[in-house]
Amino acid sequence: MPTTIKTNKPSGFLLFPWSFLSIVLILVFDIGFSNFFGKNWNWIILVLIIPAAILENLKVGYSTIRIMFLKIVYSLLSFLVVGLAFGISTAGWYYERFQHVQIPRIDIPWFVLLGLGVILLIEIAQIFSMLKAVKREFMQFDPDN
C-alpha cells in the first residue's frame, strides 16, 4: 500500500493578494499612463477587476488560519491604499475648487474610483464569508451543539 505524504502548506495561488495587486495596478496605470491609454482606460480597468474578482472568489472555501490572516492583512492594505488615493484626489479637488489654490494633484476619474469601489466590495464580501467559515470551525468544537 503506497503511503502518501500530506503537506499542510497552502498553495501560492491562495496566498497571493489578487485584489491588492489589481488595486495597485489600477492606480499605477491611472497615475503613470492615463494620457497614454486615452479613452480605452475603462476597458483596462474591467480587464483588471474581473480576473481579481474571479480569483478572489476561488479562495472562499479555504479556511486555514494562514490564508484567512493574510486575506485580512491584504484587505486592510487594499482599504488603506484606496483611502489614500481617494483622499489625495479629494484634497486636490477641494483646494482647487474652494481655496483657489493650485497644488500638485493626482486626478483620478470617477470610473477608476468606481472600479476601486467594486474591488473593495468584493473584499468586504470575502471578509464576511471568512468570518462565517471561522464561526463554522469554532462551532464544531463547541460541546453545547
C-alpha positions in Angstrom: 0.0 0.0 0.0 1.6 3.3 -1.1 2.0 5.9 1.6 1.0 9.5 0.8 2.7 12.4 2.4 0.3 15.1 3.4 1.6 18.7 3.4 0.0 21.5 5.2 1.4 24.2 3.1 -1.2 26.2 1.2 -0.5 26.9 -2.5 0.9 30.2 -3.7 -2.4 30.8 -5.5 -4.3 31.0 -2.2 -1.7 33.2 -0.6 -1.3 35.7 -3.5 -3.2 39.0 -3.0 -5.1 39.2 -6.3 -7.3 42.1 -5.3 -4.5 44.2 -3.8 -2.4 43.6 -7.0 -5.4 44.8 -9.1 -5.8 47.9 -6.9 -2.1 48.8 -7.2 -2.1 48.2 -10.9 -5.2 50.4 -11.5 -3.6 53.2 -9.5 -0.2 52.9 -11.2 -1.8 52.8 -14.6 -4.0 55.8 -13.8 -1.2 57.9 -12.4 1.5 56.9 -14.8 -0.2 56.1 -18.1 -3.6 57.9 -18.1 -2.6 60.1 -21.1 -1.2 57.1 -22.9 -4.3 55.0 -22.8 -6.8 57.7 -23.5 -10.4 56.6 -24.0 -9.5 52.9 -23.6 -8.8 53.3 -19.9 -12.2 52.0 -18.7 -11.6 48.7 -20.6 -8.3 48.2 -18.9 -10.0 48.6 -15.5 -12.5 45.9 -16.4 -9.7 43.6 -17.5 -8.1 44.1 -14.1 -11.3 43.9 -12.0 -12.9 40.8 -13.5 -9.9 38.4 -13.0 -9.3 39.7 -9.5 -13.0 39.1 -8.6 -12.9 35.5 -10.0 -9.5 34.6 -8.4 -10.5 36.1 -5.0 -13.8 34.2 -5.1 -12.0 30.9 -5.6 -10.5 31.4 -2.1 -13.8 31.3 -0.3 -13.8 27.6 0.7 -10.4 27.6 2.3 -10.4 28.3 5.9 -6.9 27.8 7.2 -5.7 30.4 9.6 -2.8 31.4 7.5 -4.9 32.1 4.4 -7.5 34.0 6.5 -4.9 36.0 8.2 -3.2 37.0 5.0 -6.5 37.8 3.4 -7.4 40.2 6.2 -4.0 41.8 6.1 -4.2 42.3 2.3 -7.8 43.6 2.6 -6.7 46.2 5.2 -3.8 47.2 2.9 -6.3 47.5 0.0 -8.6 49.8 2.0 -5.6 51.8 3.1 -4.3 52.3 -0.5 -7.7 53.2 -1.9 -8.4 55.5 1.0 -5.1 57.3 0.5 -5.8 57.6 -3.3 -9.3 58.9 -2.7 -8.1 61.3 0.0 -5.4 62.7 -2.3 -7.8 63.1 -5.2 -10.5 64.7 -3.0 -8.0 67.1 -1.3 -6.7 68.3 -4.7 -10.2 68.9 -5.9 -11.1 70.7 -2.7 -8.2 73.1 -2.8 -8.7 73.8 -6.5 -12.4 74.4 -6.2 -12.9 76.1 -2.9 -9.5 77.5 -1.9 -8.5 78.5 -5.4 -5.0 77.1 -4.9 -3.2 75.0 -7.5 -1.4 72.2 -5.9 0.2 69.1 -7.5 -2.7 66.7 -7.8 -3.5 63.2 -8.7 -6.6 63.3 -10.9 -8.5 60.0 -10.5 -11.5 59.8 -12.9 -14.9 58.6 -11.5 -14.8 55.3 -13.3 -11.4 54.5 -11.7 -12.9 55.2 -8.3 -15.9 53.1 -9.2 -13.7 50.2 -10.2 -11.7 50.5 -6.9 -15.1 50.6 -5.0 -16.1 47.3 -6.7 -12.9 45.6 -5.7 -13.4 46.8 -2.1 -16.9 45.5 -2.1 -15.5 42.1 -3.2 -13.0 42.4 -0.3 -15.9 43.0 2.2 -17.8 40.0 0.9 -14.7 37.9 1.3 -14.1 39.0 4.8 -17.7 38.2 5.8 -17.5 34.8 4.2 -14.3 34.1 6.1 -15.9 35.1 9.3 -18.7 32.7 8.6 -16.2 30.0 8.0 -14.4 30.8 11.2 -17.7 30.6 13.1 -18.4 27.2 11.5 -14.9 26.0 12.6 -15.5 27.1 16.1 -19.0 25.6 16.3 -17.5 22.2 15.6 -15.5 22.4 18.9 -18.4 23.7 21.0 -19.7 20.9 23.3 -23.2 22.6 23.6 -24.1 22.0 20.0 
